[in-house]
Amino acid sequence: MTAEQMIKRLVEFDTVSRESNLPLIEYVESYLDDLGVQSRRVANEDGLKSNLYATVGPEEEGGVVLSGHTDVVPVDGQDWATDPFALTQQGGRLHGRGTCDMKGFIGIALALVPEMKMLRRPVHFALSYDEEIGCRGAPAMINQLATELPAPRAVIVGEPTSMTAVTGHKGIVALKTTVRGYETHSSQTNRGVSAVMNAARLVSYLGAMAERLEKETPSDNGFNPHHSTVHVSVINGGTAMNIVSRHCEFVWDIRNIPGDEPQQLIDEFEVFCRDEILPGMRSRWSDCFICTEVIARAPEFAPAESAALELVQQLTGVAETGRGAYVAEAGLFQAAGFPTVMCGPGSIDQAHQPNEFISLEQVTAGEKFLRSVIEELAS
């Protein structure tokens, strides 16, 4: 099976994070089993999603972990010119949801398994779920890899980096804030407590926090944007125009550069809620509250020299490195003690976009790189 054929097959699975990824996992299991490769699942609590890891070659130290996430972002509301879950080739590009982020890398790697017959050190596959909603799936798998795998030389997280070694990415804390007010007729705003209006004050405060971070952070750190960000992405509240709203909630995130501590920003927000907003709300209705909960968290990937970086630079012949403003699973691998680097085909500029694509040129570059990894492990 060619890389393009494998990418086509993977794209056909609708693995948007809200859906189960088990059909894709079952397909990969069967594919590897037919090639004599055993794999293991690490499922979530309800068993509807699963990580998968497998070892090709001998159980020896010094192997390479190829890491990728199987989930993709939604296509809802996006203006696609083609079916997002059917691979379409146009003008030297392969279009489809996940082609770039990151079924392209996974497809290339799986298609090359038949070429991994003479390995002296292993290739380990590590496929996760729910990366797109806060890297929720990988931690349980990484914990098992840390205890069960012979120590690998490198973890290569195949995010779309245009085949450039990326040595750092931001961390993330995703949060949901719920505001409880008191309902009255909207003509009697003096009696009610508007959850929506008070939530708006909180959102405004977070906006000011984001602006402060931009101004106060030195711009020469290699990240773009150069600062930690605070962003409110979803807000829901109220029931009707003529009712003072009882409930409002919003989802927000902090994406921190290495060295910035997101908990300090969360604590600052909590103090503002407690000292500046809640007293006025409770002066009218004592049961009002503001509650903020963490719904996902993943660590930053801190730039550092490592055996993984050395390997990628050796095989690509490119010393240049980059840093990613997005969040990935590299920070989780690094935190578990694995030498880690990000390097994969495709550009992050195409990720999460309508008509997402990976160029055939990048597919070829990814194949060339992974073949060099195989040759290195066979030598």
TORKOL-4160 file (C-alpha; in steps of 0.2 Angstrom, whole numbers, padded with zeros to 4 digits, m for minus):
379
<pt num="1" X="0000" Y="0000" Z="0000"/>
<pt num="2" X="0007" Y="0017" Z="m0005"/>
<pt num="3" X="0007" Y="0032" Z="0007"/>
<pt num="4" X="m0006" Y="0041" Z="m0003"/>
<pt num="5" X="m0018" Y="0025" Z="m0002"/>
<pt num="6" X="m0015" Y="0024" Z="0017"/>
<pt num="7" X="m0019" Y="0042" Z="0020"/>
<pt num="8" X="m0034" Y="0040" Z="0009"/>
<pt num="9" X="m0040" Y="0026" Z="0020"/>
<pt num="10" X="m0037" Y="0036" Z="0036"/>
<pt num="11" X="m0046" Y="0051" Z="0030"/>
<pt num="12" X="m0061" Y="0041" Z="0027"/>
<pt num="13" X="m0063" Y="0038" Z="0046"/>
<pt num="14" X="m0073" Y="0052" Z="0054"/>
<pt num="15" X="m0062" Y="0054" Z="0069"/>
<pt num="16" X="m0068" Y="0072" Z="0075"/>
<pt num="17" X="m0065" Y="0072" Z="0093"/>
<pt num="18" X="m0083" Y="0071" Z="0098"/>
<pt num="19" X="m0084" Y="0054" Z="0089"/>
<pt num="20" X="m0076" Y="0037" Z="0093"/>
<pt num="21" X="m0060" Y="0033" Z="0085"/>
<pt num="22" X="m0062" Y="0014" Z="0087"/>
<pt num="23" X="m0066" Y="0011" Z="0068"/>
<pt num="24" X="m0049" Y="0018" Z="0064"/>
<pt num="25" X="m0040" Y="0009" Z="0078"/>
<pt num="26" X="m0047" Y="m0007" Z="0073"/>
<pt num="27" X="m0042" Y="m0004" Z="0055"/>
<pt num="28" X="m0024" Y="0000" Z="0060"/>
<pt num="29" X="m0024" Y="m0015" Z="0072"/>
<pt num="30" X="m0029" Y="m0027" Z="0058"/>
<pt num="31" X="m0017" Y="m0019" Z="0046"/>
<pt num="32" X="m0002" Y="m0022" Z="0058"/>
<pt num="33" X="m0008" Y="m0039" Z="0063"/>
<pt num="34" X="m0008" Y="m0044" Z="0044"/>
<pt num="35" X="0011" Y="m0039" Z="0044"/>
<pt num="36" X="0015" Y="m0049" Z="0060"/>
<pt num="37" X="0015" Y="m0034" Z="0071"/>
<pt num="38" X="0006" Y="m0035" Z="0088"/>
<pt num="39" X="m0002" Y="m0019" Z="0095"/>
<pt num="40" X="m0010" Y="m0014" Z="0112"/>
<pt num="41" X="m0024" Y="m0002" Z="0116"/>
<pt num="42" X="m0025" Y="0010" Z="0130"/>
<pt num="43" X="m0044" Y="0015" Z="0131"/>
<pt num="44" X="m0053" Y="0029" Z="0139"/>
<pt num="45" X="m0065" Y="0025" Z="0154"/>
<pt num="46" X="m0080" Y="0021" Z="0143"/>
<pt num="47" X="m0071" Y="0011" Z="0130"/>
<pt num="48" X="m0077" Y="0022" Z="0116"/>
<pt num="49" X="m0060" Y="0029" Z="0111"/>
<pt num="50" X="m0042" Y="0022" Z="0112"/>
<pt num="51" X="m0024" Y="0025" Z="0110"/>
<pt num="52" X="m0014" Y="0012" Z="0101"/>
<pt num="53" X="0004" Y="0008" Z="0102"/>
<pt num="54" X="0015" Y="m0006" Z="0093"/>
<pt num="55" X="0033" Y="m0011" Z="0091"/>
<pt num="56" X="0040" Y="m0016" Z="0075"/>
<pt num="57" X="0057" Y="m0024" Z="0076"/>
<pt num="58" X="0067" Y="m0031" Z="0091"/>
<pt num="59" X="0063" Y="m0026" Z="0109"/>
<pt num="60" X="0079" Y="m0016" Z="0111"/>
<pt num="61" X="0084" Y="0001" Z="0117"/>
<pt num="62" X="0089" Y="0015" Z="0105"/>
<pt num="63" X="0073" Y="0014" Z="0095"/>
<pt num="64" X="0062" Y="0028" Z="0088"/>
<pt num="65" X="0044" Y="0032" Z="0093"/>
<pt num="66" X="0033" Y="0039" Z="0080"/>
<pt num="67" X="0019" Y="0048" Z="0088"/>
<pt num="68" X="0003" Y="0055" Z="0080"/>
<pt num="69" X="m0015" Y="0059" Z="0085"/>
<pt num="70" X="m0029" Y="0051" Z="0077"/>
<pt num="71" X="m0043" Y="0064" Z="0080"/>
<pt num="72" X="m0047" Y="0079" Z="0069"/>
<pt num="73" X="m0056" Y="0095" Z="0072"/>
<pt num="74" X="m0074" Y="0097" Z="0066"/>
<pt num="75" X="m0079" Y="0103" Z="0049"/>
<pt num="76" X="m0095" Y="0111" Z="0055"/>
<pt num="77" X="m0099" Y="0128" Z="0047"/>
<pt num="78" X="m0083" Y="0127" Z="0036"/>
<pt num="79" X="m0085" Y="0130" Z="0017"/>
<pt num="80" X="m0077" Y="0114" Z="0009"/>
<pt num="81" X="m0076" Y="0113" Z="m0010"/>
<pt num="82" X="m0075" Y="0094" Z="m0008"/>
<pt num="83" X="m0080" Y="0080" Z="0004"/>
<pt num="84" X="m0069" Y="0082" Z="0019"/>
<pt num="85" X="m0069" Y="0064" Z="0023"/>
<pt num="86" X="m0065" Y="0058" Z="0006"/>
<pt num="87" X="m0047" Y="0061" Z="m0001"/>
<pt num="88" X="m0047" Y="0072" Z="m0016"/>
<pt num="89" X="m0031" Y="0076" Z="m0026"/>
<pt num="90" X="m0030" Y="0093" Z="m0035"/>
<pt num="91" X="m0016" Y="0102" Z="m0041"/>
<pt num="92" X="m0002" Y="0092" Z="m0032"/>
<pt num="93" X="m0012" Y="0093" Z="m0016"/>
<pt num="94" X="m0021" Y="0080" Z="m0006"/>
<pt num="95" X="m0037" Y="0088" Z="0002"/>
<pt num="96" X="m0047" Y="0081" Z="0016"/>
<pt num="97" X="m0049" Y="0083" Z="0035"/>
<pt num="98" X="m0033" Y="0077" Z="0044"/>
<pt num="99" X="m0022" Y="0076" Z="0028"/>
<pt num="100" X="m0011" Y="0089" Z="0036"/>
<pt num="101" X="m0015" Y="0087" Z="0055"/>
<pt num="102" X="m0010" Y="0073" Z="0056"/>
<pt num="103" X="m0016" Y="0058" Z="0046"/>
<pt num="104" X="m0003" Y="0062" Z="0033"/>
<pt num="105" X="0012" Y="0058" Z="0045"/>
<pt num="106" X="0003" Y="0043" Z="0052"/>
<pt num="107" X="m0002" Y="0036" Z="0034"/>
<pt num="108" X="0016" Y="0038" Z="0028"/>
<pt num="109" X="0023" Y="0029" Z="0043"/>
<pt num="110" X="0011" Y="0015" Z="0042"/>
<pt num="111" X="0013" Y="0013" Z="0024"/>
<pt num="112" X="0032" Y="0010" Z="0027"/>
<pt num="113" X="0030" Y="m0004" Z="0039"/>
<pt num="114" X="0033" Y="m0017" Z="0026"/>
<pt num="115" X="0050" Y="m0009" Z="0024"/>
<pt num="116" X="0055" Y="m0012" Z="0042"/>
<pt num="117" X="0060" Y="m0030" Z="0041"/>
<pt num="118" X="0079" Y="m0028" Z="0044"/>
<pt num="119" X="0078" Y="m0017" Z="0060"/>
<pt num="120" X="0091" Y="m0019" Z="0073"/>
<pt num="121" X="0083" Y="m0006" Z="0084"/>
<pt num="122" X="0064" Y="m0004" Z="0084"/>
<pt num="123" X="0051" Y="0008" Z="0078"/>
<pt num="124" X="0037" Y="0011" Z="0090"/>
<pt num="125" X="0020" Y="0018" Z="0085"/>
<pt num="126" X="0011" Y="0029" Z="0097"/>
<pt num="127" X="m0006" Y="0034" Z="0091"/>
<pt num="128" X="m0017" Y="0044" Z="0103"/>
<pt num="129" X="m0035" Y="0051" Z="0104"/>
<pt num="130" X="m0042" Y="0068" Z="0109"/>
<pt num="131" X="m0026" Y="0078" Z="0106"/>
<pt num="132" X="m0037" Y="0092" Z="0098"/>
<pt num="133" X="m0047" Y="0095" Z="0114"/>
<pt num="134" X="m0033" Y="0096" Z="0126"/>
<pt num="135" X="m0021" Y="0081" Z="0124"/>
<pt num="136" X="m0033" Y="0071" Z="0135"/>
<pt num="137" X="m0029" Y="0053" Z="0128"/>
<pt num="138" X="m0010" Y="0052" Z="0127"/>
<pt num="139" X="m0005" Y="0053" Z="0145"/>
<pt num="140" X="m0011" Y="0036" Z="0150"/>
<pt num="141" X="m0002" Y="0029" Z="0135"/>
<pt num="142" X="0014" Y="0038" Z="0138"/>
<pt num="143" X="0014" Y="0032" Z="0156"/>
<pt num="144" X="0013" Y="0014" Z="0149"/>
<pt num="145" X="0027" Y="0018" Z="0137"/>
<pt num="146" X="0038" Y="0025" Z="0150"/>
<pt num="147" X="0037" Y="0008" Z="0160"/>
<pt num="148" X="0036" Y="m0005" Z="0146"/>
<pt num="149" X="0046" Y="0001" Z="0132"/>
<pt num="150" X="0065" Y="m0002" Z="0131"/>
<pt num="151" X="0072" Y="0016" Z="0132"/>
<pt num="152" X="0070" Y="0024" Z="0115"/>
<pt num="153" X="0083" Y="0036" Z="0107"/>
<pt num="154" X="0070" Y="0048" Z="0101"/>
<pt num="155" X="0052" Y="0052" Z="0101"/>
<pt num="156" X="0047" Y="0061" Z="0084"/>
<pt num="157" X="0030" Y="0069" Z="0086"/>
<pt num="158" X="0024" Y="0071" Z="0067"/>
<pt num="159" X="0015" Y="0087" Z="0068"/>
<pt num="160" X="0015" Y="0097" Z="0052"/>
<pt num="161" X="0031" Y="0107" Z="0053"/>
<pt num="162" X="0036" Y="0107" Z="0035"/>
<pt num="163" X="0049" Y="0094" Z="0039"/>
<pt num="164" X="0058" Y="0107" Z="0050"/>
<pt num="165" X="0063" Y="0101" Z="0068"/>
<pt num="166" X="0053" Y="0110" Z="0081"/>
<pt num="167" X="0060" Y="0111" Z="0098"/>
<pt num="168" X="0046" Y="0120" Z="0108"/>
<pt num="169" X="0028" Y="0123" Z="0109"/>
<pt num="170" X="0016" Y="0131" Z="0121"/>
<pt num="171" X="0006" Y="0123" Z="0135"/>
<pt num="172" X="m0012" Y="0124" Z="0138"/>
<pt num="173" X="m0025" Y="0125" Z="0151"/>
<pt num="174" X="m0043" Y="0125" Z="0145"/>
<pt num="175" X="m0056" Y="0131" Z="0157"/>
<pt num="176" X="m0075" Y="0133" Z="0159"/>
<pt num="177" X="m0082" Y="0147" Z="0169"/>
<pt num="178" X="m0100" Y="0146" Z="0175"/>
<pt num="179" X="m0109" Y="0162" Z="0181"/>
<pt num="180" X="m0126" Y="0160" Z="0191"/>
<pt num="181" X="m0137" Y="0175" Z="0193"/>
<pt num="182" X="m0155" Y="0178" Z="0198"/>
<pt num="183" X="m0170" Y="0179" Z="0186"/>
<pt num="184" X="m0182" Y="0193" Z="0185"/>
<pt num="185" X="m0192" Y="0202" Z="0172"/>
<pt num="186" X="m0180" Y="0213" Z="0162"/>
<pt num="187" X="m0190" Y="0228" Z="0166"/>
<pt num="188" X="m0184" Y="0226" Z="0184"/>
<pt num="189" X="m0165" Y="0225" Z="0182"/>
<pt num="190" X="m0163" Y="0232" Z="0199"/>
<pt num="191" X="m0170" Y="0216" Z="0207"/>
<pt num="192" X="m0161" Y="0204" Z="0196"/>
<pt num="193" X="m0143" Y="0198" Z="0194"/>
<pt num="194" X="m0138" Y="0196" Z="0175"/>
<pt num="195" X="m0127" Y="0181" Z="0173"/>
<pt num="196" X="m0124" Y="0187" Z="0155"/>
<pt num="197" X="m0119" Y="0205" Z="0160"/>
<pt num="198" X="m0107" Y="0199" Z="0174"/>
<pt num="199" X="m0100" Y="0186" Z="0162"/>
<pt num="200" X="m0096" Y="0200" Z="0150"/>
<pt num="201" X="m0086" Y="0209" Z="0163"/>
<pt num="202" X="m0076" Y="0193" Z="0166"/>
<pt num="203" X="m0073" Y="0191" Z="0148"/>
<pt num="204" X="m0068" Y="0209" Z="0147"/>
<pt num="205" X="m0055" Y="0207" Z="0161"/>
<pt num="206" X="m0048" Y="0192" Z="0152"/>
<pt num="207" X="m0046" Y="0202" Z="0136"/>
<pt num="208" X="m0036" Y="0215" Z="0146"/>
<pt num="209" X="m0025" Y="0202" Z="0153"/>
<pt num="210" X="m0022" Y="0196" Z="0136"/>
<pt num="211" X="m0017" Y="0213" Z="0130"/>
<pt num="212" X="m0005" Y="0215" Z="0145"/>
<pt num="213" X="0004" Y="0199" Z="0142"/>
<pt num="214" X="0007" Y="0204" Z="0124"/>
<pt num="215" X="0014" Y="0221" Z="0129"/>
<pt num="216" X="0025" Y="0214" Z="0144"/>
<pt num="217" X="0033" Y="0199" Z="0135"/>
<pt num="218" X="0049" Y="0201" Z="0126"/>
<pt num="219" X="0047" Y="0198" Z="0108"/>
<pt num="220" X="0063" Y="0188" Z="0104"/>
<pt num="221" X="0059" Y="0171" Z="0111"/>
<pt num="222" X="0056" Y="0163" Z="0094"/>
<pt num="223" X="0037" Y="0160" Z="0097"/>
<pt num="224" X="0024" Y="0168" Z="0086"/>
<pt num="225" X="0014" Y="0176" Z="0094"/>
<pt num="226" X="0028" Y="0179" Z="0106"/>
<pt num="227" X="0018" Y="0179" Z="0122"/>
<pt num="228" X="0006" Y="0168" Z="0132"/>
<pt num="229" X="m0012" Y="0170" Z="0126"/>
<pt num="230" X="m0029" Y="0171" Z="0134"/>
<pt num="231" X="m0044" Y="0168" Z="0123"/>
<pt num="232" X="m0062" Y="0166" Z="0126"/>
<pt num="233" X="m0069" Y="0154" Z="0112"/>
<pt num="234" X="m0087" Y="0150" Z="0117"/>
<pt num="235" X="m0100" Y="0159" Z="0127"/>
<pt num="236" X="m0118" Y="0153" Z="0130"/>
<pt num="237" X="m0131" Y="0161" Z="0142"/>
<pt num="238" X="m0149" Y="0169" Z="0144"/>
<pt num="239" X="m0166" Y="0162" Z="0139"/>
<pt num="240" X="m0175" Y="0177" Z="0132"/>
<pt num="241" X="m0174" Y="0195" Z="0128"/>
<pt num="242" X="m0186" Y="0200" Z="0142"/>
<pt num="243" X="m0178" Y="0189" Z="0156"/>
<pt num="244" X="m0163" Y="0194" Z="0166"/>
<pt num="245" X="m0152" Y="0179" Z="0164"/>
<pt num="246" X="m0149" Y="0167" Z="0177"/>
<pt num="247" X="m0135" Y="0157" Z="0169"/>
<pt num="248" X="m0120" Y="0160" Z="0158"/>
<pt num="249" X="m0105" Y="0150" Z="0154"/>
<pt num="250" X="m0090" Y="0153" Z="0144"/>
<pt num="251" X="m0075" Y="0142" Z="0138"/>
<pt num="252" X="m0058" Y="0150" Z="0138"/>
<pt num="253" X="m0040" Y="0145" Z="0137"/>
<pt num="254" X="m0022" Y="0150" Z="0142"/>
<pt num="255" X="m0008" Y="0145" Z="0130"/>
<pt num="256" X="0008" Y="0148" Z="0140"/>
<pt num="257" X="0025" Y="0150" Z="0133"/>
<pt num="258" X="0039" Y="0140" Z="0143"/>
<pt num="259" X="0043" Y="0150" Z="0158"/>
<pt num="260" X="0026" Y="0157" Z="0161"/>
<pt num="261" X="0015" Y="0149" Z="0174"/>
<pt num="262" X="m0003" Y="0148" Z="0169"/>
<pt num="263" X="m0009" Y="0145" Z="0187"/>
<pt num="264" X="m0004" Y="0163" Z="0192"/>
<pt num="265" X="m0016" Y="0170" Z="0178"/>
<pt num="266" X="m0030" Y="0158" Z="0184"/>
<pt num="267" X="m0027" Y="0164" Z="0202"/>
<pt num="268" X="m0027" Y="0182" Z="0197"/>
<pt num="269" X="m0044" Y="0179" Z="0188"/>
<pt num="270" X="m0051" Y="0170" Z="0203"/>
<pt num="271" X="m0046" Y="0185" Z="0214"/>
<pt num="272" X="m0055" Y="0197" Z="0202"/>
<pt num="273" X="m0071" Y="0186" Z="0203"/>
<pt num="274" X="m0071" Y="0185" Z="0222"/>
<pt num="275" X="m0066" Y="0203" Z="0226"/>
<pt num="276" X="m0074" Y="0213" Z="0212"/>
<pt num="277" X="m0089" Y="0204" Z="0204"/>
<pt num="278" X="m0096" Y="0192" Z="0217"/>
<pt num="279" X="m0100" Y="0205" Z="0231"/>
<pt num="280" X="m0111" Y="0215" Z="0220"/>
<pt num="281" X="m0120" Y="0200" Z="0213"/>
<pt num="282" X="m0123" Y="0193" Z="0231"/>
<pt num="283" X="m0129" Y="0210" Z="0237"/>
<pt num="284" X="m0145" Y="0206" Z="0227"/>
<pt num="285" X="m0146" Y="0187" Z="0229"/>
<pt num="286" X="m0135" Y="0177" Z="0241"/>
<pt num="287" X="m0135" Y="0161" Z="0230"/>
<pt num="288" X="m0126" Y="0169" Z="0215"/>
<pt num="289" X="m0109" Y="0161" Z="0211"/>
<pt num="290" X="m0095" Y="0160" Z="0199"/>
<pt num="291" X="m0086" Y="0144" Z="0197"/>
<pt num="292" X="m0071" Y="0140" Z="0186"/>
<pt num="293" X="m0066" Y="0122" Z="0182"/>
<pt num="294" X="m0051" Y="0116" Z="0172"/>
<pt num="295" X="m0057" Y="0104" Z="0158"/>
<pt num="296" X="m0040" Y="0100" Z="0150"/>
<pt num="297" X="m0022" Y="0104" Z="0153"/>
<pt num="298" X="m0006" Y="0100" Z="0144"/>
<pt num="299" X="0012" Y="0105" Z="0148"/>
<pt num="300" X="0023" Y="0116" Z="0137"/>
<pt num="301" X="0037" Y="0109" Z="0127"/>
<pt num="302" X="0053" Y="0118" Z="0132"/>
<pt num="303" X="0067" Y="0120" Z="0120"/>
<pt num="304" X="0082" Y="0109" Z="0124"/>
<pt num="305" X="0096" Y="0100" Z="0116"/>
<pt num="306" X="0092" Y="0081" Z="0115"/>
<pt num="307" X="0096" Y="0065" Z="0106"/>
<pt num="308" X="0080" Y="0067" Z="0096"/>
<pt num="309" X="0084" Y="0084" Z="0089"/>
<pt num="310" X="0102" Y="0077" Z="0085"/>
<pt num="311" X="0094" Y="0063" Z="0076"/>
<pt num="312" X="0082" Y="0074" Z="0065"/>
<pt num="313" X="0096" Y="0086" Z="0061"/>
<pt num="314" X="0108" Y="0072" Z="0056"/>
<pt num="315" X="0095" Y="0064" Z="0045"/>
<pt num="316" X="0088" Y="0079" Z="0037"/>
<pt num="317" X="0105" Y="0089" Z="0036"/>
<pt num="318" X="0095" Y="0104" Z="0042"/>
<pt num="319" X="0102" Y="0113" Z="0057"/>
<pt num="320" X="0087" Y="0126" Z="0058"/>
<pt num="321" X="0074" Y="0123" Z="0071"/>
<pt num="322" X="0058" Y="0132" Z="0075"/>
<pt num="323" X="0045" Y="0134" Z="0089"/>
<pt num="324" X="0026" Y="0131" Z="0088"/>
<pt num="325" X="0013" Y="0143" Z="0095"/>
<pt num="326" X="0001" Y="0128" Z="0095"/>
<pt num="327" X="0000" Y="0114" Z="0108"/>
<pt num="328" X="0005" Y="0096" Z="0105"/>
<pt num="329" X="0009" Y="0080" Z="0114"/>
<pt num="330" X="0028" Y="0083" Z="0113"/>
<pt num="331" X="0027" Y="0092" Z="0130"/>
<pt num="332" X="0019" Y="0076" Z="0138"/>
<pt num="333" X="0033" Y="0065" Z="0131"/>
<pt num="334" X="0046" Y="0077" Z="0137"/>
<pt num="335" X="0039" Y="0078" Z="0154"/>
<pt num="336" X="0039" Y="0059" Z="0155"/>
<pt num="337" X="0058" Y="0059" Z="0152"/>
<pt num="338" X="0058" Y="0055" Z="0133"/>
<pt num="339" X="0070" Y="0064" Z="0121"/>
<pt num="340" X="0058" Y="0073" Z="0110"/>
<pt num="341" X="0057" Y="0083" Z="0094"/>
<pt num="342" X="0042" Y="0088" Z="0082"/>
<pt num="343" X="0045" Y="0085" Z="0064"/>
<pt num="344" X="0032" Y="0080" Z="0051"/>
<pt num="345" X="0025" Y="0084" Z="0033"/>
<pt num="346" X="0013" Y="0098" Z="0029"/>
<pt num="347" X="0011" Y="0115" Z="0036"/>
<pt num="348" X="0002" Y="0121" Z="0051"/>
<pt num="349" X="m0005" Y="0135" Z="0041"/>
<pt num="350" X="m0017" Y="0122" Z="0033"/>
<pt num="351" X="m0022" Y="0114" Z="0049"/>
<pt num="352" X="m0040" Y="0116" Z="0055"/>
<pt num="353" X="m0044" Y="0125" Z="0039"/>
<pt num="354" X="m0058" Y="0122" Z="0026"/>
<pt num="355" X="m0051" Y="0112" Z="0011"/>
<pt num="356" X="m0036" Y="0107" Z="0022"/>
<pt num="357" X="m0022" Y="0099" Z="0012"/>
<pt num="358" X="m0005" Y="0091" Z="0012"/>
<pt num="359" X="0005" Y="0094" Z="m0004"/>
<pt num="360" X="0012" Y="0079" Z="m0013"/>
<pt num="361" X="0029" Y="0087" Z="m0011"/>
<pt num="362" X="0028" Y="0086" Z="0007"/>
<pt num="363" X="0022" Y="0068" Z="0007"/>
<pt num="364" X="0037" Y="0064" Z="m0003"/>
<pt num="365" X="0048" Y="0073" Z="0009"/>
<pt num="366" X="0040" Y="0064" Z="0024"/>
<pt num="367" X="0043" Y="0047" Z="0015"/>
<pt num="368" X="0061" Y="0051" Z="0012"/>
<pt num="369" X="0064" Y="0056" Z="0030"/>
<pt num="370" X="0055" Y="0041" Z="0038"/>
<pt num="371" X="0065" Y="0030" Z="0026"/>
<pt num="372" X="0081" Y="0038" Z="0033"/>
<pt num="373" X="0075" Y="0034" Z="0050"/>
<pt num="374" X="0072" Y="0016" Z="0045"/>
<pt num="375" X="0089" Y="0015" Z="0037"/>
<pt num="376" X="0097" Y="0022" Z="0053"/>
<pt num="377" X="0088" Y="0009" Z="0064"/>
<pt num="378" X="0094" Y="m0005" Z="0053"/>
<pt num="379" X="0112" Y="0000" Z="0053"/>
